Amino acid sequence: MNMIEKEVVVKDLVTKSNLPASDYVINPYVGCPHGCRYCYACFMKRFTNHSEAWGNFIDIKRCDKSISKKKLQGKSVFLSSVTDCYNPFEEKYENTRKILEQLISIDCELNISTKSQLILRDIDLLKQCKNLKVSVSVNTLDEQFKNDMDHASSIKKRLETIETLHENGIYTVLFMSPIFPGITDYKEIIVKTHRFVDEYWFENLNLRGSYKQDILSYIKNAYPQLVELYDEIYVKGNMGFWNNLSVEIEEYCAEHSIKHINYFYHKELVEAKLKPK
């Protein structure tokens, strides 16, 4: 894949967040070579003047301004909302590491989300963060399905990453997102990972915009037995599947004393709220 790399100058790396669980968000990059087929952030192309397909370009942010300690003190900060801050280009540019070097001296609540084993490079800095959660996205144990959906680290490497973080005293979250109806087996994933995961987050698959038809076509070709179910949910708008699964997950987690958050149905990640300031 030929990636289009471009450095862009920004006034501030820190953006006020409209997400429910964070006050501020930091995106060291725009674009992401992980190229997740279900990625809501593909709408960012509208604001960056990129004609390339989502996953084929990356903007590397440059900012002369230091992160404001006063602004973030006591606040919640999310890395990142429209990119993976540990995408492969982080190894070359180290934007995220430079940001972490500033954040370790700030008493903020930091949440880092990634699909990349590269985060282990910065374990020395992560251990210095005062209030940190690291969430790693895992929605399958099937490497083939994962490869059909993204170019990020393998499931095996993601699980090894969570375990290593946990062993180093870092609070770990397995973000089961997005849950694909009939494909994601939440119980199987929990059973395999519960000994090194502190908390689970669950999020349903939302299909909208340019990638909706792509995913539905993929299901038709790869999982024809699920076409009727996906048609019921994503064409007819029947929420019965999610209602039932939500209750099932709540009961299972209660029975097994599993700490969790259910993000089903949330609408906060709509494009308007993520629109760059």
Stockholm file with secondary structure:
# STOCKHOLM 1.0

chainA/1-277         MNMIEKEVVVKDLVTKSNLPASDYVINPYVGCPHGCRYCYACFMKRFTNHSEAWGNFIDIKRCDKSISKKKLQGKSVFLSSVTDCYNPFEEKYENTRKILEQLISIDCELNISTKSQLILRDIDLLKQCKNLKVSVSVNTLDEQFKNDMDHASSIKKRLETIETLHENGIYTVLFMSPIFPGITDYKEIIVKTHRFVDEYWFENLNLRGSYKQDILSYIKNAYPQLVELYDEIYVKGNMGFWNNLSVEIEEYCAEHSIKHINYFYHKELVEAKLKPK
#=GR chainA/1-277 SS CCCEEEEEECSCSEEECCSTTCSEEECSEESCTTCCTTCGGGGGHHHHTCCSCTTSEEEEEECCSCCCHHHHTTCEEEECSSSCTTSTTHHHHCHHHHHHHHHTTSCCEEEEEESCGGGGGGHHHHTTCSSEEEEEECCCSCHHHHHHHCSSCCHHHHHHHHHHHHHTTCEEEEEEEEECTTTCCHHHHHHHHGGGCSEEEEEECCCCGGGHHHHHHHHHHHCGGGHHHHHHHHTSCCCHHHHHHHHHHHHHHHHTTCCEEECTTCCTTCHHHHSCC
#=GC SS_cons         CCCEEEEEECSCSEEECCSTTCSEEECSEESCTTCCTTCGGGGGHHHHTCCSCTTSEEEEEECCSCCCHHHHTTCEEEECSSSCTTSTTHHHHCHHHHHHHHHTTSCCEEEEEESCGGGGGGHHHHTTCSSEEEEEECCCSCHHHHHHHCSSCCHHHHHHHHHHHHHTTCEEEEEEEEECTTTCCHHHHHHHHGGGCSEEEEEECCCCGGGHHHHHHHHHHHCGGGHHHHHHHHTSCCCHHHHHHHHHHHHHHHHTTCCEEECTTCCTTCHHHHSCC
//
